[in-house]
Amino acid sequence: MNIKAYRKKRGLTLMEMGDLVGIDKSTVHRHENGVRVPDLQMIQRYVEASKGRIRVQDIYKDFTA
């Protein structure tokens, strides 16, 4: 599951998602919309915050499509 799908399924705002991973809501927005590729450390934070529901390969798929 990618970042946006996870966030919407959980009913989280951009700000709430950002708080979970320790970043600003605008950065979450950029990650969700393919404007900015998160680095590996940030991806790990997304994976941990989602308890594995956000997967590394799903994040990268958004940037290679």
PDB file with SEQRES, HELIX, SHEET and CRYST1 records, atoms N, CA, C and O in Angstrom:
SEQRES   1 A   65  MET ASN ILE LYS ALA TYR ARG LYS LYS ARG GLY LEU THR          
SEQRES   2 A   65  LEU MET GLU MET GLY ASP LEU VAL GLY ILE ASP LYS SER          
SEQRES   3 A   65  THR VAL HIS ARG HIS GLU ASN GLY VAL ARG VAL PRO ASP          
SEQRES   4 A   65  LEU GLN MET ILE GLN ARG TYR VAL GLU ALA SER LYS GLY          
SEQRES   5 A   65  ARG ILE ARG VAL GLN ASP ILE TYR LYS ASP PHE THR ALA          
HELIX    1 AA1 ILE A    3  ARG A   10  1                                   8    
HELIX    2 AA2 LEU A   14  VAL A   21  1                                   8    
HELIX    3 AA3 LYS A   25  GLU A   32  1                                   8    
HELIX    4 AA4 LEU A   40  ALA A   49  1                                  10    
HELIX    5 AA5 VAL A   56  THR A   64  1                                   9    
CRYST1    1.000    1.000    1.000  90.00  90.00  90.00 P 1           1          
ATOM      1  N   MET A   1       0.850  -1.169   0.000  1.00  0.00           N  
ATOM      2  CA  MET A   1       0.000   0.000   0.000  1.00  0.00           C  
ATOM      3  C   MET A   1       0.898   1.235   0.000  1.00  0.00           C  
ATOM      4  O   MET A   1       1.875   1.295   0.746  1.00  0.00           O  
ATOM      5  N   ASN A   2       0.571   2.211  -0.829  1.00  0.00           N  
ATOM      6  CA  ASN A   2       1.395   3.409  -0.859  1.00  0.00           C  
ATOM      7  C   ASN A   2       0.983   4.377   0.257  1.00  0.00           C  
ATOM      8  O   ASN A   2       0.033   4.123   0.997  1.00  0.00           O  
ATOM      9  N   ILE A   3       1.700   5.465   0.360  1.00  0.00           N  
ATOM     10  CA  ILE A   3       1.503   6.414   1.465  1.00  0.00           C  
ATOM     11  C   ILE A   3       0.092   6.998   1.442  1.00  0.00           C  
ATOM     12  O   ILE A   3      -0.588   7.011   2.469  1.00  0.00           O  
ATOM     13  N   LYS A   4      -0.347   7.475   0.299  1.00  0.00           N  
ATOM     14  CA  LYS A   4      -1.651   8.131   0.205  1.00  0.00           C  
ATOM     15  C   LYS A   4      -2.782   7.152   0.506  1.00  0.00           C  
ATOM     16  O   LYS A   4      -3.714   7.489   1.237  1.00  0.00           O  
ATOM     17  N   ALA A   5      -2.711   5.957  -0.043  1.00  0.00           N  
ATOM     18  CA  ALA A   5      -3.756   4.962   0.201  1.00  0.00           C  
ATOM     19  C   ALA A   5      -3.834   4.618   1.687  1.00  0.00           C  
ATOM     20  O   ALA A   5      -4.926   4.502   2.244  1.00  0.00           O  
ATOM     21  N   TYR A   6      -2.680   4.455   2.325  1.00  0.00           N  
ATOM     22  CA  TYR A   6      -2.662   4.163   3.752  1.00  0.00           C  
ATOM     23  C   TYR A   6      -3.276   5.312   4.549  1.00  0.00           C  
ATOM     24  O   TYR A   6      -4.118   5.096   5.421  1.00  0.00           O  
ATOM     25  N   ARG A   7      -2.851   6.516   4.243  1.00  0.00           N  
ATOM     26  CA  ARG A   7      -3.333   7.679   4.987  1.00  0.00           C  
ATOM     27  C   ARG A   7      -4.846   7.824   4.857  1.00  0.00           C  
ATOM     28  O   ARG A   7      -5.534   8.081   5.845  1.00  0.00           O  
ATOM     29  N   LYS A   8      -5.364   7.662   3.647  1.00  0.00           N  
ATOM     30  CA  LYS A   8      -6.806   7.809   3.430  1.00  0.00           C  
ATOM     31  C   LYS A   8      -7.579   6.673   4.097  1.00  0.00           C  
ATOM     32  O   LYS A   8      -8.634   6.903   4.690  1.00  0.00           O  
ATOM     33  N   LYS A   9      -7.060   5.453   4.003  1.00  0.00           N  
ATOM     34  CA  LYS A   9      -7.733   4.310   4.628  1.00  0.00           C  
ATOM     35  C   LYS A   9      -7.845   4.495   6.133  1.00  0.00           C  
ATOM     36  O   LYS A   9      -8.853   4.125   6.734  1.00  0.00           O  
ATOM     37  N   ARG A  10      -6.819   5.063   6.741  1.00  0.00           N  
ATOM     38  CA  ARG A  10      -6.812   5.302   8.185  1.00  0.00           C  
ATOM     39  C   ARG A  10      -7.531   6.585   8.582  1.00  0.00           C  
ATOM     40  O   ARG A  10      -7.722   6.845   9.769  1.00  0.00           O  
ATOM     41  N   GLY A  11      -7.934   7.393   7.592  1.00  0.00           N  
ATOM     42  CA  GLY A  11      -8.639   8.642   7.874  1.00  0.00           C  
ATOM     43  C   GLY A  11      -7.747   9.713   8.470  1.00  0.00           C  
ATOM     44  O   GLY A  11      -8.199  10.551   9.251  1.00  0.00           O  
ATOM     45  N   LEU A  12      -6.461   9.678   8.090  1.00  0.00           N  
ATOM     46  CA  LEU A  12      -5.494  10.638   8.612  1.00  0.00           C  
ATOM     47  C   LEU A  12      -5.379  11.851   7.702  1.00  0.00           C  
ATOM     48  O   LEU A  12      -5.461  11.725   6.481  1.00  0.00           O  
ATOM     49  N   THR A  13      -5.191  13.009   8.285  1.00  0.00           N  
ATOM     50  CA  THR A  13      -4.895  14.208   7.510  1.00  0.00           C  
ATOM     51  C   THR A  13      -3.410  14.192   7.138  1.00  0.00           C  
ATOM     52  O   THR A  13      -2.638  13.385   7.655  1.00  0.00           O  
ATOM     53  N   LEU A  14      -3.030  15.082   6.247  1.00  0.00           N  
ATOM     54  CA  LEU A  14      -1.614  15.213   5.912  1.00  0.00           C  
ATOM     55  C   LEU A  14      -0.809  15.556   7.165  1.00  0.00           C  
ATOM     56  O   LEU A  14       0.292  15.042   7.361  1.00  0.00           O  
ATOM     57  N   MET A  15      -1.363  16.426   8.011  1.00  0.00           N  
ATOM     58  CA  MET A  15      -0.668  16.832   9.219  1.00  0.00           C  
ATOM     59  C   MET A  15      -0.498  15.650  10.191  1.00  0.00           C  
ATOM     60  O   MET A  15       0.566  15.474  10.783  1.00  0.00           O  
ATOM     61  N   GLU A  16      -1.543  14.858  10.344  1.00  0.00           N  
ATOM     62  CA  GLU A  16      -1.461  13.697  11.241  1.00  0.00           C  
ATOM     63  C   GLU A  16      -0.438  12.682  10.735  1.00  0.00           C  
ATOM     64  O   GLU A  16       0.314  12.106  11.521  1.00  0.00           O  
ATOM     65  N   MET A  17      -0.413  12.465   9.419  1.00  0.00           N  
ATOM     66  CA  MET A  17       0.576  11.545   8.848  1.00  0.00           C  
ATOM     67  C   MET A  17       1.973  12.090   9.061  1.00  0.00           C  
ATOM     68  O   MET A  17       2.890  11.349   9.417  1.00  0.00           O  
ATOM     69  N   GLY A  18       2.136  13.386   8.842  1.00  0.00           N  
ATOM     70  CA  GLY A  18       3.434  14.013   9.068  1.00  0.00           C  
ATOM     71  C   GLY A  18       3.879  13.875  10.511  1.00  0.00           C  
ATOM     72  O   GLY A  18       5.054  13.620  10.774  1.00  0.00           O  
ATOM     73  N   ASP A  19       2.959  14.040  11.449  1.00  0.00           N  
ATOM     74  CA  ASP A  19       3.290  13.888  12.865  1.00  0.00           C  
ATOM     75  C   ASP A  19       3.755  12.466  13.174  1.00  0.00           C  
ATOM     76  O   ASP A  19       4.656  12.270  13.989  1.00  0.00           O  
ATOM     77  N   LEU A  20       3.140  11.471  12.522  1.00  0.00           N  
ATOM     78  CA  LEU A  20       3.536  10.073  12.759  1.00  0.00           C  
ATOM     79  C   LEU A  20       4.983   9.804  12.357  1.00  0.00           C  
ATOM     80  O   LEU A  20       5.694   9.051  13.022  1.00  0.00           O  
ATOM     81  N   VAL A  21       5.408  10.430  11.263  1.00  0.00           N  
ATOM     82  CA  VAL A  21       6.760  10.160  10.757  1.00  0.00           C  
ATOM     83  C   VAL A  21       7.748  11.282  11.042  1.00  0.00           C  
ATOM     84  O   VAL A  21       8.934  11.169  10.731  1.00  0.00           O  
ATOM     85  N   GLY A  22       7.250  12.374  11.641  1.00  0.00           N  
ATOM     86  CA  GLY A  22       8.137  13.451  12.056  1.00  0.00           C  
ATOM     87  C   GLY A  22       8.538  14.419  10.963  1.00  0.00           C  
ATOM     88  O   GLY A  22       9.663  14.918  10.945  1.00  0.00           O  
ATOM     89  N   ILE A  23       7.606  14.686  10.042  1.00  0.00           N  
ATOM     90  CA  ILE A  23       7.874  15.643   8.972  1.00  0.00           C  
ATOM     91  C   ILE A  23       6.680  16.581   8.803  1.00  0.00           C  
ATOM     92  O   ILE A  23       5.618  16.357   9.383  1.00  0.00           O  
ATOM     93  N   ASP A  24       6.863  17.619   8.013  1.00  0.00           N  
ATOM     94  CA  ASP A  24       5.821  18.590   7.742  1.00  0.00           C  
ATOM     95  C   ASP A  24       4.790  18.009   6.774  1.00  0.00           C  
ATOM     96  O   ASP A  24       5.113  17.156   5.948  1.00  0.00           O  
ATOM     97  N   LYS A  25       3.551  18.479   6.885  1.00  0.00           N  
ATOM     98  CA  LYS A  25       2.483  17.980   6.013  1.00  0.00           C  
ATOM     99  C   LYS A  25       2.771  18.236   4.536  1.00  0.00           C  
ATOM    100  O   LYS A  25       2.358  17.452   3.681  1.00  0.00           O  
ATOM    101  N   SER A  26       3.471  19.318   4.229  1.00  0.00           N  
ATOM    102  CA  SER A  26       3.781  19.602   2.827  1.00  0.00           C  
ATOM    103  C   SER A  26       4.751  18.566   2.254  1.00  0.00           C  
ATOM    104  O   SER A  26       4.699  18.254   1.064  1.00  0.00           O  
ATOM    105  N   THR A  27       5.622  18.042   3.089  1.00  0.00           N  
ATOM    106  CA  THR A  27       6.546  17.000   2.632  1.00  0.00           C  
ATOM    107  C   THR A  27       5.794  15.700   2.384  1.00  0.00           C  
ATOM    108  O   THR A  27       6.069  15.000   1.410  1.00  0.00           O  
ATOM    109  N   VAL A  28       4.849  15.373   3.256  1.00  0.00           N  
ATOM    110  CA  VAL A  28       4.008  14.188   3.029  1.00  0.00           C  
ATOM    111  C   VAL A  28       3.299  14.335   1.684  1.00  0.00           C  
ATOM    112  O   VAL A  28       3.256  13.397   0.889  1.00  0.00           O  
ATOM    113  N   HIS A  29       2.750  15.509   1.441  1.00  0.00           N  
ATOM    114  CA  HIS A  29       2.049  15.767   0.178  1.00  0.00           C  
ATOM    115  C   HIS A  29       2.976  15.541  -1.015  1.00  0.00           C  
ATOM    116  O   HIS A  29       2.586  14.925  -2.007  1.00  0.00           O  
ATOM    117  N   ARG A  30       4.192  16.039  -0.911  1.00  0.00           N  
ATOM    118  CA  ARG A  30       5.160  15.856  -2.008  1.00  0.00           C  
ATOM    119  C   ARG A  30       5.486  14.377  -2.209  1.00  0.00           C  
ATOM    120  O   ARG A  30       5.604  13.918  -3.345  1.00  0.00           O  
ATOM    121  N   HIS A  31       5.630  13.637  -1.126  1.00  0.00           N  
ATOM    122  CA  HIS A  31       5.912  12.199  -1.233  1.00  0.00           C  
ATOM    123  C   HIS A  31       4.726  11.466  -1.859  1.00  0.00           C  
ATOM    124  O   HIS A  31       4.911  10.589  -2.703  1.00  0.00           O  
ATOM    125  N   GLU A  32       3.525  11.819  -1.451  1.00  0.00           N  
ATOM    126  CA  GLU A  32       2.334  11.150  -1.971  1.00  0.00           C  
ATOM    127  C   GLU A  32       2.132  11.396  -3.459  1.00  0.00           C  
ATOM    128  O   GLU A  32       1.648  10.519  -4.174  1.00  0.00           O  
ATOM    129  N   ASN A  33       2.491  12.559  -3.920  1.00  0.00           N  
ATOM    130  CA  ASN A  33       2.193  12.951  -5.290  1.00  0.00           C  
ATOM    131  C   ASN A  33       3.377  12.844  -6.248  1.00  0.00           C  
ATOM    132  O   ASN A  33       3.315  13.341  -7.373  1.00  0.00           O  
ATOM    133  N   GLY A  34       4.444  12.204  -5.809  1.00  0.00           N  
ATOM    134  CA  GLY A  34       5.567  11.950  -6.697  1.00  0.00           C  
ATOM    135  C   GLY A  34       6.434  13.144  -7.010  1.00  0.00           C  
ATOM    136  O   GLY A  34       7.206  13.118  -7.968  1.00  0.00           O  
ATOM    137  N   VAL A  35       6.318  14.195  -6.212  1.00  0.00           N  
ATOM    138  CA  VAL A  35       7.122  15.389  -6.438  1.00  0.00           C  
ATOM    139  C   VAL A  35       8.514  15.228  -5.842  1.00  0.00           C  
ATOM    140  O   VAL A  35       9.495  15.753  -6.369  1.00  0.00           O  
ATOM    141  N   ARG A  36       8.584  14.503  -4.745  1.00  0.00           N  
ATOM    142  CA  ARG A  36       9.865  14.322  -4.048  1.00  0.00           C  
ATOM    143  C   ARG A  36       9.992  12.866  -3.592  1.00  0.00           C  
ATOM    144  O   ARG A  36       9.093  12.328  -2.946  1.00  0.00           O  
ATOM    145  N   VAL A  37      11.105  12.244  -3.933  1.00  0.00           N  
ATOM    146  CA  VAL A  37      11.354  10.862  -3.523  1.00  0.00           C  
ATOM    147  C   VAL A  37      11.892  10.862  -2.089  1.00  0.00           C  
ATOM    148  O   VAL A  37      12.899  11.507  -1.800  1.00  0.00           O  
ATOM    149  N   PRO A  38      11.212  10.130  -1.191  1.00  0.00           N  
ATOM    150  CA  PRO A  38      11.737  10.056   0.177  1.00  0.00           C  
ATOM    151  C   PRO A  38      13.035   9.246   0.208  1.00  0.00           C  
ATOM    152  O   PRO A  38      13.183   8.277  -0.538  1.00  0.00           O  
ATOM    153  N   ASP A  39      13.963   9.640   1.061  1.00  0.00           N  
ATOM    154  CA  ASP A  39      15.199   8.859   1.181  1.00  0.00           C  
ATOM    155  C   ASP A  39      14.906   7.578   1.970  1.00  0.00           C  
ATOM    156  O   ASP A  39      13.815   7.414   2.516  1.00  0.00           O  
ATOM    157  N   LEU A  40      15.877   6.685   2.024  1.00  0.00           N  
ATOM    158  CA  LEU A  40      15.661   5.381   2.657  1.00  0.00           C  
ATOM    159  C   LEU A  40      15.297   5.494   4.132  1.00  0.00           C  
ATOM    160  O   LEU A  40      14.474   4.725   4.629  1.00  0.00           O  
ATOM    161  N   GLN A  41      15.900   6.439   4.829  1.00  0.00           N  
ATOM    162  CA  GLN A  41      15.574   6.622   6.248  1.00  0.00           C  
ATOM    163  C   GLN A  41      14.115   7.049   6.402  1.00  0.00           C  
ATOM    164  O   GLN A  41      13.426   6.574   7.304  1.00  0.00           O  
ATOM    165  N   MET A  42      13.647   7.926   5.545  1.00  0.00           N  
ATOM    166  CA  MET A  42      12.257   8.380   5.605  1.00  0.00           C  
ATOM    167  C   MET A  42      11.303   7.248   5.249  1.00  0.00           C  
ATOM    168  O   MET A  42      10.253   7.098   5.873  1.00  0.00           O  
ATOM    169  N   ILE A  43      11.660   6.461   4.261  1.00  0.00           N  
ATOM    170  CA  ILE A  43      10.820   5.320   3.893  1.00  0.00           C  
ATOM    171  C   ILE A  43      10.693   4.373   5.077  1.00  0.00           C  
ATOM    172  O   ILE A  43       9.606   3.864   5.351  1.00  0.00           O  
ATOM    173  N   GLN A  44      11.784   4.136   5.774  1.00  0.00           N  
ATOM    174  CA  GLN A  44      11.743   3.261   6.949  1.00  0.00           C  
ATOM    175  C   GLN A  44      10.789   3.825   8.007  1.00  0.00           C  
ATOM    176  O   GLN A  44      10.084   3.066   8.672  1.00  0.00           O  
ATOM    177  N   ARG A  45      10.766   5.130   8.160  1.00  0.00           N  
ATOM    178  CA  ARG A  45       9.857   5.748   9.129  1.00  0.00           C  
ATOM    179  C   ARG A  45       8.400   5.548   8.723  1.00  0.00           C  
ATOM    180  O   ARG A  45       7.547   5.308   9.577  1.00  0.00           O  
ATOM    181  N   TYR A  46       8.107   5.646   7.423  1.00  0.00           N  
ATOM    182  CA  TYR A  46       6.754   5.369   6.936  1.00  0.00           C  
ATOM    183  C   TYR A  46       6.377   3.908   7.202  1.00  0.00           C  
ATOM    184  O   TYR A  46       5.278   3.622   7.675  1.00  0.00           O  
ATOM    185  N   VAL A  47       7.288   2.997   6.896  1.00  0.00           N  
ATOM    186  CA  VAL A  47       7.030   1.570   7.096  1.00  0.00           C  
ATOM    187  C   VAL A  47       6.764   1.285   8.577  1.00  0.00           C  
ATOM    188  O   VAL A  47       5.815   0.578   8.914  1.00  0.00           O  
ATOM    189  N   GLU A  48       7.592   1.827   9.446  1.00  0.00           N  
ATOM    190  CA  GLU A  48       7.414   1.605  10.878  1.00  0.00           C  
ATOM    191  C   GLU A  48       6.122   2.231  11.398  1.00  0.00           C  
ATOM    192  O   GLU A  48       5.407   1.610  12.184  1.00  0.00           O  
ATOM    193  N   ALA A  49       5.818   3.453  10.968  1.00  0.00           N  
ATOM    194  CA  ALA A  49       4.606   4.141  11.432  1.00  0.00           C  
ATOM    195  C   ALA A  49       3.342   3.392  11.002  1.00  0.00           C  
ATOM    196  O   ALA A  49       2.328   3.420  11.698  1.00  0.00           O  
ATOM    197  N   SER A  50       3.415   2.728   9.852  1.00  0.00           N  
ATOM    198  CA  SER A  50       2.255   2.001   9.337  1.00  0.00           C  
ATOM    199  C   SER A  50       2.264   0.528   9.747  1.00  0.00           C  
ATOM    200  O   SER A  50       1.401  -0.244   9.328  1.00  0.00           O  
ATOM    201  N   LYS A  51       3.234   0.148  10.560  1.00  0.00           N  
ATOM    202  CA  LYS A  51       3.381  -1.250  10.992  1.00  0.00           C  
ATOM    203  C   LYS A  51       3.470  -2.200   9.788  1.00  0.00           C  
ATOM    204  O   LYS A  51       2.904  -3.294   9.788  1.00  0.00           O  
ATOM    205  N   GLY A  52       4.198  -1.740   8.770  1.00  0.00           N  
ATOM    206  CA  GLY A  52       4.465  -2.568   7.602  1.00  0.00           C  
ATOM    207  C   GLY A  52       3.414  -2.521   6.510  1.00  0.00           C  
ATOM    208  O   GLY A  52       3.563  -3.175   5.478  1.00  0.00           O  
ATOM    209  N   ARG A  53       2.360  -1.762   6.720  1.00  0.00           N  
ATOM    210  CA  ARG A  53       1.318  -1.699   5.689  1.00  0.00           C  
ATOM    211  C   ARG A  53       1.774  -0.871   4.482  1.00  0.00           C  
ATOM    212  O   ARG A  53       1.398  -1.167   3.347  1.00  0.00           O  
ATOM    213  N   ILE A  54       2.571   0.149   4.725  1.00  0.00           N  
ATOM    214  CA  ILE A  54       3.217   0.867   3.626  1.00  0.00           C  
ATOM    215  C   ILE A  54       4.485   0.082   3.323  1.00  0.00           C  
ATOM    216  O   ILE A  54       5.306  -0.165   4.206  1.00  0.00           O  
ATOM    217  N   ARG A  55       4.632  -0.303   2.064  1.00  0.00           N  
ATOM    218  CA  ARG A  55       5.786  -1.124   1.693  1.00  0.00           C  
ATOM    219  C   ARG A  55       6.750  -0.325   0.817  1.00  0.00           C  
ATOM    220  O   ARG A  55       6.341   0.531   0.034  1.00  0.00           O  
ATOM    221  N   VAL A  56       8.018  -0.622   0.967  1.00  0.00           N  
ATOM    222  CA  VAL A  56       9.063   0.072   0.219  1.00  0.00           C  
ATOM    223  C   VAL A  56       8.785   0.015  -1.278  1.00  0.00           C  
ATOM    224  O   VAL A  56       8.856   1.039  -1.958  1.00  0.00           O  
ATOM    225  N   GLN A  57       8.474  -1.153  -1.791  1.00  0.00           N  
ATOM    226  CA  GLN A  57       8.259  -1.294  -3.233  1.00  0.00           C  
ATOM    227  C   GLN A  57       7.067  -0.482  -3.718  1.00  0.00           C  
ATOM    228  O   GLN A  57       7.069  -0.026  -4.862  1.00  0.00           O  
ATOM    229  N   ASP A  58       6.055  -0.287  -2.889  1.00  0.00           N  
ATOM    230  CA  ASP A  58       4.906   0.515  -3.293  1.00  0.00           C  
ATOM    231  C   ASP A  58       5.258   1.998  -3.356  1.00  0.00           C  
ATOM    232  O   ASP A  58       4.745   2.720  -4.212  1.00  0.00           O  
ATOM    233  N   ILE A  59       6.121   2.453  -2.466  1.00  0.00           N  
ATOM    234  CA  ILE A  59       6.561   3.846  -2.510  1.00  0.00           C  
ATOM    235  C   ILE A  59       7.362   4.093  -3.782  1.00  0.00           C  
ATOM    236  O   ILE A  59       7.124   5.078  -4.480  1.00  0.00           O  
ATOM    237  N   TYR A  60       8.301   3.215  -4.090  1.00  0.00           N  
ATOM    238  CA  TYR A  60       9.123   3.410  -5.279  1.00  0.00           C  
ATOM    239  C   TYR A  60       8.330   3.254  -6.562  1.00  0.00           C  
ATOM    240  O   TYR A  60       8.646   3.890  -7.567  1.00  0.00           O  
ATOM    241  N   LYS A  61       7.301   2.415  -6.541  1.00  0.00           N  
ATOM    242  CA  LYS A  61       6.467   2.229  -7.730  1.00  0.00           C  
ATOM    243  C   LYS A  61       5.821   3.565  -8.128  1.00  0.00           C  
ATOM    244  O   LYS A  61       5.666   3.844  -9.317  1.00  0.00           O  
ATOM    245  N   ASP A  62       5.447   4.383  -7.152  1.00  0.00           N  
ATOM    246  CA  ASP A  62       4.838   5.680  -7.427  1.00  0.00           C  
ATOM    247  C   ASP A  62       5.792   6.604  -8.192  1.00  0.00           C  
ATOM    248  O   ASP A  62       5.344   7.488  -8.922  1.00  0.00           O  
ATOM    249  N   PHE A  63       7.084   6.405  -8.032  1.00  0.00           N  
ATOM    250  CA  PHE A  63       8.065   7.285  -8.666  1.00  0.00           C  
ATOM    251  C   PHE A  63       8.619   6.733  -9.962  1.00  0.00           C  
ATOM    252  O   PHE A  63       9.325   7.439 -10.683  1.00  0.00           O  
ATOM    253  N   THR A  64       8.313   5.482 -10.273  1.00  0.00           N  
ATOM    254  CA  THR A  64       8.827   4.887 -11.499  1.00  0.00           C  
ATOM    255  C   THR A  64       7.746   4.698 -12.545  1.00  0.00           C  
ATOM    256  O   THR A  64       8.025   4.258 -13.660  1.00  0.00           O  
ATOM    257  N   ALA A  65       6.512   5.029 -12.192  1.00  0.00           N  
ATOM    258  CA  ALA A  65       5.385   4.840 -13.132  1.00  0.00           C  
ATOM    259  C   ALA A  65       5.390   5.891 -14.215  1.00  0.00           C  
ATOM    260  O   ALA A  65       4.520   5.884 -15.086  1.00  0.00           O  
TER     261      ALA A  65                                                      
END                                                                             
